[in-house]
């Protein structure tokens, strides 16, 4: 994992540790947005992985889709 990807993964890991248990399991997609973010950052690095994560979070809204949405290769 690149240094930028590692830095961007820290808030995601903090969210999963602290806030995710309180929010519950209400994600519209599988894998969850946080799991998607960590995988995208690991696979594609900080810039492209960060962009994929932002796009995914943007789709997570009442008029967005649902279902399986894996990180592209």
PDB file of N, CA, C and O in Angstrom, chain B, residues numbered from 101:
ATOM      1  N   UNK B 101       0.855  -1.171   0.000  1.00  0.00           N
ATOM      2  CA  UNK B 101       0.000   0.000   0.000  1.00  0.00           C
ATOM      3  C   UNK B 101       0.904   1.239   0.000  1.00  0.00           C
ATOM      4  O   UNK B 101       1.859   1.331   0.772  1.00  0.00           O
ATOM      5  N   UNK B 102       0.585   2.163  -0.865  1.00  0.00           N
ATOM      6  CA  UNK B 102       1.382   3.385  -0.960  1.00  0.00           C
ATOM      7  C   UNK B 102       1.179   4.245   0.286  1.00  0.00           C
ATOM      8  O   UNK B 102       0.181   4.079   0.987  1.00  0.00           O
ATOM      9  N   UNK B 103       2.106   5.161   0.574  1.00  0.00           N
ATOM     10  CA  UNK B 103       1.937   6.027   1.742  1.00  0.00           C
ATOM     11  C   UNK B 103       0.645   6.854   1.699  1.00  0.00           C
ATOM     12  O   UNK B 103      -0.008   7.037   2.726  1.00  0.00           O
ATOM     13  N   UNK B 104       0.276   7.353   0.510  1.00  0.00           N
ATOM     14  CA  UNK B 104      -0.962   8.114   0.399  1.00  0.00           C
ATOM     15  C   UNK B 104      -2.168   7.222   0.667  1.00  0.00           C
ATOM     16  O   UNK B 104      -3.089   7.627   1.377  1.00  0.00           O
ATOM     17  N   UNK B 105      -2.175   6.021   0.112  1.00  0.00           N
ATOM     18  CA  UNK B 105      -3.277   5.090   0.344  1.00  0.00           C
ATOM     19  C   UNK B 105      -3.371   4.728   1.822  1.00  0.00           C
ATOM     20  O   UNK B 105      -4.469   4.652   2.374  1.00  0.00           O
ATOM     21  N   UNK B 106      -2.243   4.509   2.456  1.00  0.00           N
ATOM     22  CA  UNK B 106      -2.229   4.186   3.882  1.00  0.00           C
ATOM     23  C   UNK B 106      -2.813   5.340   4.695  1.00  0.00           C
ATOM     24  O   UNK B 106      -3.575   5.117   5.636  1.00  0.00           O
ATOM     25  N   UNK B 107      -2.457   6.569   4.334  1.00  0.00           N
ATOM     26  CA  UNK B 107      -2.966   7.749   5.039  1.00  0.00           C
ATOM     27  C   UNK B 107      -4.475   7.884   4.838  1.00  0.00           C
ATOM     28  O   UNK B 107      -5.202   8.207   5.779  1.00  0.00           O
ATOM     29  N   UNK B 108      -4.944   7.639   3.621  1.00  0.00           N
ATOM     30  CA  UNK B 108      -6.379   7.733   3.352  1.00  0.00           C
ATOM     31  C   UNK B 108      -7.160   6.594   4.009  1.00  0.00           C
ATOM     32  O   UNK B 108      -8.349   6.744   4.290  1.00  0.00           O
ATOM     33  N   UNK B 109      -6.510   5.470   4.254  1.00  0.00           N
ATOM     34  CA  UNK B 109      -7.180   4.339   4.886  1.00  0.00           C
ATOM     35  C   UNK B 109      -7.373   4.546   6.386  1.00  0.00           C
ATOM     36  O   UNK B 109      -8.247   3.913   6.979  1.00  0.00           O
ATOM     37  N   UNK B 110      -6.588   5.408   7.010  1.00  0.00           N
ATOM     38  CA  UNK B 110      -6.707   5.616   8.455  1.00  0.00           C
ATOM     39  C   UNK B 110      -8.094   6.090   8.883  1.00  0.00           C
ATOM     40  O   UNK B 110      -8.649   5.516   9.819  1.00  0.00           O
ATOM     41  N   UNK B 111      -8.689   7.115   8.245  1.00  0.00           N
ATOM     42  CA  UNK B 111     -10.039   7.510   8.670  1.00  0.00           C
ATOM     43  C   UNK B 111     -11.080   6.412   8.436  1.00  0.00           C
ATOM     44  O   UNK B 111     -12.039   6.295   9.200  1.00  0.00           O
ATOM     45  N   UNK B 112     -10.899   5.619   7.397  1.00  0.00           N
ATOM     46  CA  UNK B 112     -11.832   4.518   7.136  1.00  0.00           C
ATOM     47  C   UNK B 112     -11.733   3.479   8.247  1.00  0.00           C
ATOM     48  O   UNK B 112     -12.749   2.991   8.742  1.00  0.00           O
ATOM     49  N   UNK B 113     -10.518   3.148   8.631  1.00  0.00           N
ATOM     50  CA  UNK B 113     -10.328   2.181   9.715  1.00  0.00           C
ATOM     51  C   UNK B 113     -10.861   2.718  11.039  1.00  0.00           C
ATOM     52  O   UNK B 113     -11.420   1.966  11.837  1.00  0.00           O
ATOM     53  N   UNK B 114     -10.689   4.012  11.271  1.00  0.00           N
ATOM     54  CA  UNK B 114     -11.225   4.634  12.484  1.00  0.00           C
ATOM     55  C   UNK B 114     -12.747   4.578  12.478  1.00  0.00           C
ATOM     56  O   UNK B 114     -13.363   4.268  13.498  1.00  0.00           O
ATOM     57  N   UNK B 115     -13.353   4.877  11.336  1.00  0.00           N
ATOM     58  CA  UNK B 115     -14.805   4.788  11.199  1.00  0.00           C
ATOM     59  C   UNK B 115     -15.286   3.375  11.515  1.00  0.00           C
ATOM     60  O   UNK B 115     -16.251   3.188  12.256  1.00  0.00           O
ATOM     61  N   UNK B 116     -14.605   2.387  10.948  1.00  0.00           N
ATOM     62  CA  UNK B 116     -15.021   0.996  11.168  1.00  0.00           C
ATOM     63  C   UNK B 116     -14.885   0.584  12.619  1.00  0.00           C
ATOM     64  O   UNK B 116     -15.684  -0.208  13.120  1.00  0.00           O
ATOM     65  N   UNK B 117     -13.896   1.104  13.287  1.00  0.00           N
ATOM     66  CA  UNK B 117     -13.653   0.748  14.681  1.00  0.00           C
ATOM     67  C   UNK B 117     -14.619   1.445  15.630  1.00  0.00           C
ATOM     68  O   UNK B 117     -15.141   0.822  16.555  1.00  0.00           O
ATOM     69  N   UNK B 118     -14.861   2.742  15.405  1.00  0.00           N
ATOM     70  CA  UNK B 118     -15.617   3.535  16.370  1.00  0.00           C
ATOM     71  C   UNK B 118     -17.091   3.721  15.984  1.00  0.00           C
ATOM     72  O   UNK B 118     -17.978   3.455  16.795  1.00  0.00           O
ATOM     73  N   UNK B 119     -17.357   4.172  14.760  1.00  0.00           N
ATOM     74  CA  UNK B 119     -18.709   4.566  14.395  1.00  0.00           C
ATOM     75  C   UNK B 119     -19.551   3.449  13.777  1.00  0.00           C
ATOM     76  O   UNK B 119     -20.763   3.409  13.989  1.00  0.00           O
ATOM     77  N   UNK B 120     -18.947   2.565  13.035  1.00  0.00           N
ATOM     78  CA  UNK B 120     -19.703   1.526  12.345  1.00  0.00           C
ATOM     79  C   UNK B 120     -20.566   0.670  13.279  1.00  0.00           C
ATOM     80  O   UNK B 120     -21.705   0.366  12.924  1.00  0.00           O
ATOM     81  N   UNK B 121     -20.077   0.270  14.448  1.00  0.00           N
ATOM     82  CA  UNK B 121     -20.955  -0.510  15.339  1.00  0.00           C
ATOM     83  C   UNK B 121     -22.195   0.260  15.790  1.00  0.00           C
ATOM     84  O   UNK B 121     -23.224  -0.353  16.073  1.00  0.00           O
ATOM     85  N   UNK B 122     -22.122   1.573  15.863  1.00  0.00           N
ATOM     86  CA  UNK B 122     -23.266   2.387  16.296  1.00  0.00           C
ATOM     87  C   UNK B 122     -24.250   2.629  15.151  1.00  0.00           C
ATOM     88  O   UNK B 122     -25.456   2.735  15.374  1.00  0.00           O
ATOM     89  N   UNK B 123     -23.736   2.715  13.940  1.00  0.00           N
ATOM     90  CA  UNK B 123     -24.586   3.011  12.781  1.00  0.00           C
ATOM     91  C   UNK B 123     -25.423   1.792  12.397  1.00  0.00           C
ATOM     92  O   UNK B 123     -26.577   1.936  11.992  1.00  0.00           O
ATOM     93  N   UNK B 124     -24.864   0.628  12.518  1.00  0.00           N
ATOM     94  CA  UNK B 124     -25.579  -0.584  12.150  1.00  0.00           C
ATOM     95  C   UNK B 124     -25.217  -1.036  10.743  1.00  0.00           C
ATOM     96  O   UNK B 124     -24.344  -0.462  10.091  1.00  0.00           O
ATOM     97  N   UNK B 125     -25.903  -2.067  10.293  1.00  0.00           N
ATOM     98  CA  UNK B 125     -25.622  -2.661   8.984  1.00  0.00           C
ATOM     99  C   UNK B 125     -26.733  -2.278   8.017  1.00  0.00           C
ATOM    100  O   UNK B 125     -27.622  -3.079   7.729  1.00  0.00           O
ATOM    101  N   UNK B 126     -26.676  -1.056   7.522  1.00  0.00           N
ATOM    102  CA  UNK B 126     -27.709  -0.552   6.631  1.00  0.00           C
ATOM    103  C   UNK B 126     -27.167  -0.230   5.255  1.00  0.00           C
ATOM    104  O   UNK B 126     -27.764   0.575   4.541  1.00  0.00           O
ATOM    105  N   UNK B 127     -26.073  -0.821   4.862  1.00  0.00           N
ATOM    106  CA  UNK B 127     -25.449  -0.492   3.592  1.00  0.00           C
ATOM    107  C   UNK B 127     -26.268  -1.056   2.435  1.00  0.00           C
ATOM    108  O   UNK B 127     -26.762  -2.182   2.499  1.00  0.00           O
ATOM    109  N   UNK B 128     -26.402  -0.264   1.384  1.00  0.00           N
ATOM    110  CA  UNK B 128     -27.162  -0.655   0.196  1.00  0.00           C
ATOM    111  C   UNK B 128     -26.360  -1.585  -0.706  1.00  0.00           C
ATOM    112  O   UNK B 128     -26.927  -2.302  -1.530  1.00  0.00           O
ATOM    113  N   UNK B 129     -25.062  -1.571  -0.548  1.00  0.00           N
ATOM    114  CA  UNK B 129     -24.183  -2.316  -1.440  1.00  0.00           C
ATOM    115  C   UNK B 129     -23.445  -3.410  -0.683  1.00  0.00           C
ATOM    116  O   UNK B 129     -23.328  -3.385   0.542  1.00  0.00           O
ATOM    117  N   UNK B 130     -22.956  -4.360  -1.449  1.00  0.00           N
ATOM    118  CA  UNK B 130     -22.043  -5.365  -0.911  1.00  0.00           C
ATOM    119  C   UNK B 130     -20.827  -5.383  -1.823  1.00  0.00           C
ATOM    120  O   UNK B 130     -21.001  -5.534  -3.032  1.00  0.00           O
ATOM    121  N   UNK B 131     -19.638  -5.240  -1.331  1.00  0.00           N
ATOM    122  CA  UNK B 131     -19.228  -5.011   0.052  1.00  0.00           C
ATOM    123  C   UNK B 131     -19.612  -3.611   0.526  1.00  0.00           C
ATOM    124  O   UNK B 131     -19.949  -2.737  -0.273  1.00  0.00           O
ATOM    125  N   UNK B 132     -19.556  -3.420   1.827  1.00  0.00           N
ATOM    126  CA  UNK B 132     -19.897  -2.118   2.392  1.00  0.00           C
ATOM    127  C   UNK B 132     -18.956  -1.052   1.850  1.00  0.00           C
ATOM    128  O   UNK B 132     -17.899  -1.363   1.303  1.00  0.00           O
ATOM    129  N   UNK B 133     -19.346   0.197   2.005  1.00  0.00           N
ATOM    130  CA  UNK B 133     -18.524   1.301   1.490  1.00  0.00           C
ATOM    131  C   UNK B 133     -17.138   1.319   2.132  1.00  0.00           C
ATOM    132  O   UNK B 133     -16.147   1.603   1.459  1.00  0.00           O
ATOM    133  N   UNK B 134     -17.062   1.019   3.426  1.00  0.00           N
ATOM    134  CA  UNK B 134     -15.752   1.038   4.074  1.00  0.00           C
ATOM    135  C   UNK B 134     -14.873  -0.110   3.583  1.00  0.00           C
ATOM    136  O   UNK B 134     -13.674   0.080   3.378  1.00  0.00           O
ATOM    137  N   UNK B 135     -15.445  -1.289   3.394  1.00  0.00           N
ATOM    138  CA  UNK B 135     -14.674  -2.418   2.857  1.00  0.00           C
ATOM    139  C   UNK B 135     -14.252  -2.117   1.422  1.00  0.00           C
ATOM    140  O   UNK B 135     -13.129  -2.431   1.027  1.00  0.00           O
ATOM    141  N   UNK B 136     -15.136  -1.516   0.647  1.00  0.00           N
ATOM    142  CA  UNK B 136     -14.826  -1.125  -0.728  1.00  0.00           C
ATOM    143  C   UNK B 136     -13.667  -0.137  -0.736  1.00  0.00           C
ATOM    144  O   UNK B 136     -12.742  -0.262  -1.540  1.00  0.00           O
ATOM    145  N   UNK B 137     -13.719   0.848   0.164  1.00  0.00           N
ATOM    146  CA  UNK B 137     -12.668   1.864   0.223  1.00  0.00           C
ATOM    147  C   UNK B 137     -11.314   1.236   0.525  1.00  0.00           C
ATOM    148  O   UNK B 137     -10.326   1.546  -0.141  1.00  0.00           O
ATOM    149  N   UNK B 138     -11.259   0.366   1.512  1.00  0.00           N
ATOM    150  CA  UNK B 138      -9.985  -0.255   1.867  1.00  0.00           C
ATOM    151  C   UNK B 138      -9.451  -1.120   0.723  1.00  0.00           C
ATOM    152  O   UNK B 138      -8.248  -1.123   0.460  1.00  0.00           O
ATOM    153  N   UNK B 139     -10.330  -1.847   0.048  1.00  0.00           N
ATOM    154  CA  UNK B 139      -9.885  -2.678  -1.068  1.00  0.00           C
ATOM    155  C   UNK B 139      -9.430  -1.821  -2.246  1.00  0.00           C
ATOM    156  O   UNK B 139      -8.426  -2.131  -2.886  1.00  0.00           O
ATOM    157  N   UNK B 140     -10.166  -0.741  -2.538  1.00  0.00           N
ATOM    158  CA  UNK B 140      -9.788   0.143  -3.647  1.00  0.00           C
ATOM    159  C   UNK B 140      -8.436   0.791  -3.374  1.00  0.00           C
ATOM    160  O   UNK B 140      -7.606   0.892  -4.278  1.00  0.00           O
ATOM    161  N   UNK B 141      -8.209   1.226  -2.153  1.00  0.00           N
ATOM    162  CA  UNK B 141      -6.933   1.843  -1.802  1.00  0.00           C
ATOM    163  C   UNK B 141      -5.794   0.828  -1.878  1.00  0.00           C
ATOM    164  O   UNK B 141      -4.693   1.156  -2.321  1.00  0.00           O
ATOM    165  N   UNK B 142      -6.059  -0.393  -1.449  1.00  0.00           N
ATOM    166  CA  UNK B 142      -5.029  -1.435  -1.504  1.00  0.00           C
ATOM    167  C   UNK B 142      -4.705  -1.811  -2.952  1.00  0.00           C
ATOM    168  O   UNK B 142      -3.535  -1.966  -3.304  1.00  0.00           O
ATOM    169  N   UNK B 143      -5.727  -1.956  -3.786  1.00  0.00           N
ATOM    170  CA  UNK B 143      -5.531  -2.382  -5.174  1.00  0.00           C
ATOM    171  C   UNK B 143      -4.964  -1.291  -6.071  1.00  0.00           C
ATOM    172  O   UNK B 143      -4.089  -1.552  -6.897  1.00  0.00           O
ATOM    173  N   UNK B 144      -5.465  -0.060  -5.908  1.00  0.00           N
ATOM    174  CA  UNK B 144      -5.184   0.987  -6.889  1.00  0.00           C
ATOM    175  C   UNK B 144      -4.360   2.159  -6.356  1.00  0.00           C
ATOM    176  O   UNK B 144      -4.024   3.066  -7.117  1.00  0.00           O
ATOM    177  N   UNK B 145      -4.030   2.156  -5.068  1.00  0.00           N
ATOM    178  CA  UNK B 145      -3.247   3.261  -4.527  1.00  0.00           C
ATOM    179  C   UNK B 145      -4.126   4.429  -4.109  1.00  0.00           C
ATOM    180  O   UNK B 145      -5.354   4.367  -4.183  1.00  0.00           O
ATOM    181  N   UNK B 146      -3.465   5.499  -3.667  1.00  0.00           N
ATOM    182  CA  UNK B 146      -4.172   6.620  -3.081  1.00  0.00           C
ATOM    183  C   UNK B 146      -5.001   7.444  -4.043  1.00  0.00           C
ATOM    184  O   UNK B 146      -6.113   7.847  -3.702  1.00  0.00           O
ATOM    185  N   UNK B 147      -4.492   7.706  -5.234  1.00  0.00           N
ATOM    186  CA  UNK B 147      -5.194   8.608  -6.146  1.00  0.00           C
ATOM    187  C   UNK B 147      -6.391   7.909  -6.794  1.00  0.00           C
ATOM    188  O   UNK B 147      -7.525   8.361  -6.637  1.00  0.00           O
ATOM    189  N   UNK B 148      -6.155   6.826  -7.510  1.00  0.00           N
ATOM    190  CA  UNK B 148      -7.262   6.136  -8.179  1.00  0.00           C
ATOM    191  C   UNK B 148      -8.180   5.472  -7.159  1.00  0.00           C
ATOM    192  O   UNK B 148      -9.400   5.504  -7.320  1.00  0.00           O
ATOM    193  N   UNK B 149      -7.618   4.872  -6.116  1.00  0.00           N
ATOM    194  CA  UNK B 149      -8.435   4.253  -5.075  1.00  0.00           C
ATOM    195  C   UNK B 149      -9.280   5.270  -4.336  1.00  0.00           C
ATOM    196  O   UNK B 149     -10.432   5.003  -3.994  1.00  0.00           O
ATOM    197  N   UNK B 150      -8.701   6.445  -4.090  1.00  0.00           N
ATOM    198  CA  UNK B 150      -9.469   7.520  -3.454  1.00  0.00           C
ATOM    199  C   UNK B 150     -10.606   7.997  -4.343  1.00  0.00           C
ATOM    200  O   UNK B 150     -11.709   8.254  -3.860  1.00  0.00           O
ATOM    201  N   UNK B 151     -10.342   8.118  -5.647  1.00  0.00           N
ATOM    202  CA  UNK B 151     -11.378   8.534  -6.590  1.00  0.00           C
ATOM    203  C   UNK B 151     -12.500   7.491  -6.656  1.00  0.00           C
ATOM    204  O   UNK B 151     -13.678   7.848  -6.649  1.00  0.00           O
ATOM    205  N   UNK B 152     -12.138   6.208  -6.721  1.00  0.00           N
ATOM    206  CA  UNK B 152     -13.154   5.153  -6.739  1.00  0.00           C
ATOM    207  C   UNK B 152     -13.999   5.185  -5.463  1.00  0.00           C
ATOM    208  O   UNK B 152     -15.212   4.978  -5.510  1.00  0.00           O
ATOM    209  N   UNK B 153     -13.362   5.442  -4.344  1.00  0.00           N
ATOM    210  CA  UNK B 153     -14.078   5.522  -3.075  1.00  0.00           C
ATOM    211  C   UNK B 153     -15.054   6.689  -3.068  1.00  0.00           C
ATOM    212  O   UNK B 153     -16.199   6.540  -2.641  1.00  0.00           O
ATOM    213  N   UNK B 154     -14.610   7.850  -3.539  1.00  0.00           N
ATOM    214  CA  UNK B 154     -15.514   9.008  -3.593  1.00  0.00           C
ATOM    215  C   UNK B 154     -16.700   8.750  -4.515  1.00  0.00           C
ATOM    216  O   UNK B 154     -17.827   9.129  -4.198  1.00  0.00           O
ATOM    217  N   UNK B 155     -16.454   8.112  -5.647  1.00  0.00           N
ATOM    218  CA  UNK B 155     -17.552   7.772  -6.559  1.00  0.00           C
ATOM    219  C   UNK B 155     -18.542   6.825  -5.899  1.00  0.00           C
ATOM    220  O   UNK B 155     -19.754   6.982  -6.045  1.00  0.00           O
ATOM    221  N   UNK B 156     -18.023   5.845  -5.172  1.00  0.00           N
ATOM    222  CA  UNK B 156     -18.900   4.877  -4.495  1.00  0.00           C
ATOM    223  C   UNK B 156     -19.738   5.560  -3.429  1.00  0.00           C
ATOM    224  O   UNK B 156     -20.938   5.301  -3.330  1.00  0.00           O
ATOM    225  N   UNK B 157     -19.133   6.423  -2.631  1.00  0.00           N
ATOM    226  CA  UNK B 157     -19.881   7.131  -1.590  1.00  0.00           C
ATOM    227  C   UNK B 157     -20.936   8.035  -2.229  1.00  0.00           C
ATOM    228  O   UNK B 157     -22.025   8.201  -1.680  1.00  0.00           O
ATOM    229  N   UNK B 158     -20.619   8.618  -3.382  1.00  0.00           N
ATOM    230  CA  UNK B 158     -21.587   9.442  -4.093  1.00  0.00           C
ATOM    231  C   UNK B 158     -22.796   8.656  -4.575  1.00  0.00           C
ATOM    232  O   UNK B 158     -23.887   9.213  -4.693  1.00  0.00           O
ATOM    233  N   UNK B 159     -22.620   7.374  -4.854  1.00  0.00           N
ATOM    234  CA  UNK B 159     -23.739   6.533  -5.280  1.00  0.00           C
ATOM    235  C   UNK B 159     -24.584   6.064  -4.107  1.00  0.00           C
ATOM    236  O   UNK B 159     -25.690   5.562  -4.308  1.00  0.00           O
ATOM    237  N   UNK B 160     -24.093   6.215  -2.906  1.00  0.00           N
ATOM    238  CA  UNK B 160     -24.803   5.737  -1.718  1.00  0.00           C
ATOM    239  C   UNK B 160     -25.744   6.834  -1.233  1.00  0.00           C
ATOM    240  O   UNK B 160     -25.431   7.566  -0.294  1.00  0.00           O
ATOM    241  N   UNK B 161     -26.894   6.937  -1.880  1.00  0.00           N
ATOM    242  CA  UNK B 161     -27.906   7.933  -1.546  1.00  0.00           C
ATOM    243  C   UNK B 161     -29.262   7.343  -1.892  1.00  0.00           C
ATOM    244  O   UNK B 161     -29.322   6.313  -2.563  1.00  0.00           O
ATOM    245  N   UNK B 162     -30.352   7.961  -1.455  1.00  0.00           N
ATOM    246  CA  UNK B 162     -31.683   7.352  -1.634  1.00  0.00           C
ATOM    247  C   UNK B 162     -32.034   7.001  -3.081  1.00  0.00           C
ATOM    248  O   UNK B 162     -32.772   6.042  -3.306  1.00  0.00           O
ATOM    249  N   UNK B 163     -31.534   7.738  -4.059  1.00  0.00           N
ATOM    250  CA  UNK B 163     -31.864   7.462  -5.456  1.00  0.00           C
ATOM    251  C   UNK B 163     -30.784   6.633  -6.146  1.00  0.00           C
ATOM    252  O   UNK B 163     -30.858   6.402  -7.353  1.00  0.00           O
ATOM    253  N   UNK B 164     -29.791   6.189  -5.398  1.00  0.00           N
ATOM    254  CA  UNK B 164     -28.720   5.371  -5.968  1.00  0.00           C
ATOM    255  C   UNK B 164     -29.155   3.917  -6.091  1.00  0.00           C
ATOM    256  O   UNK B 164     -30.287   3.554  -5.772  1.00  0.00           O
ATOM    257  N   UNK B 165     -28.241   3.118  -6.555  1.00  0.00           N
ATOM    258  CA  UNK B 165     -28.534   1.705  -6.748  1.00  0.00           C
ATOM    259  C   UNK B 165     -28.302   0.897  -5.491  1.00  0.00           C
ATOM    260  O   UNK B 165     -28.153   1.442  -4.397  1.00  0.00           O
ATOM    261  N   UNK B 166     -28.274  -0.405  -5.666  1.00  0.00           N
ATOM    262  CA  UNK B 166     -27.968  -1.313  -4.573  1.00  0.00           C
ATOM    263  C   UNK B 166     -27.482  -2.620  -5.187  1.00  0.00           C
ATOM    264  O   UNK B 166     -27.538  -2.803  -6.403  1.00  0.00           O
ATOM    265  N   UNK B 167     -27.013  -3.512  -4.352  1.00  0.00           N
ATOM    266  CA  UNK B 167     -26.550  -4.825  -4.821  1.00  0.00           C
ATOM    267  C   UNK B 167     -25.042  -4.967  -4.729  1.00  0.00           C
ATOM    268  O   UNK B 167     -24.386  -4.260  -3.964  1.00  0.00           O
ATOM    269  N   UNK B 168     -24.507  -5.874  -5.505  1.00  0.00           N
ATOM    270  CA  UNK B 168     -23.077  -6.161  -5.485  1.00  0.00           C
ATOM    271  C   UNK B 168     -22.352  -5.120  -6.346  1.00  0.00           C
ATOM    272  O   UNK B 168     -22.718  -4.883  -7.497  1.00  0.00           O
ATOM    273  N   UNK B 169     -21.329  -4.514  -5.770  1.00  0.00           N
ATOM    274  CA  UNK B 169     -20.523  -3.498  -6.464  1.00  0.00           C
ATOM    275  C   UNK B 169     -19.074  -3.708  -6.063  1.00  0.00           C
ATOM    276  O   UNK B 169     -18.590  -3.099  -5.109  1.00  0.00           O
ATOM    277  N   UNK B 170     -18.394  -4.562  -6.786  1.00  0.00           N
ATOM    278  CA  UNK B 170     -16.999  -4.862  -6.466  1.00  0.00           C
ATOM    279  C   UNK B 170     -16.059  -3.814  -7.026  1.00  0.00           C
ATOM    280  O   UNK B 170     -16.407  -3.090  -7.958  1.00  0.00           O
ATOM    281  N   UNK B 171     -14.869  -3.735  -6.455  1.00  0.00           N
ATOM    282  CA  UNK B 171     -13.832  -2.823  -6.937  1.00  0.00           C
ATOM    283  C   UNK B 171     -13.364  -3.314  -8.300  1.00  0.00           C
ATOM    284  O   UNK B 171     -13.030  -4.490  -8.446  1.00  0.00           O
ATOM    285  N   UNK B 172     -13.335  -2.427  -9.313  1.00  0.00           N
ATOM    286  CA  UNK B 172     -12.867  -2.861 -10.637  1.00  0.00           C
ATOM    287  C   UNK B 172     -11.388  -3.203 -10.621  1.00  0.00           C
ATOM    288  O   UNK B 172     -10.630  -2.698  -9.792  1.00  0.00           O
ATOM    289  N   UNK B 173     -10.983  -4.067 -11.546  1.00  0.00           N
ATOM    290  CA  UNK B 173      -9.570  -4.437 -11.660  1.00  0.00           C
ATOM    291  C   UNK B 173      -8.773  -3.393 -12.372  1.00  0.00           C
ATOM    292  O   UNK B 173      -7.565  -3.553 -12.550  1.00  0.00           O
TER     293      UNK B 173
END
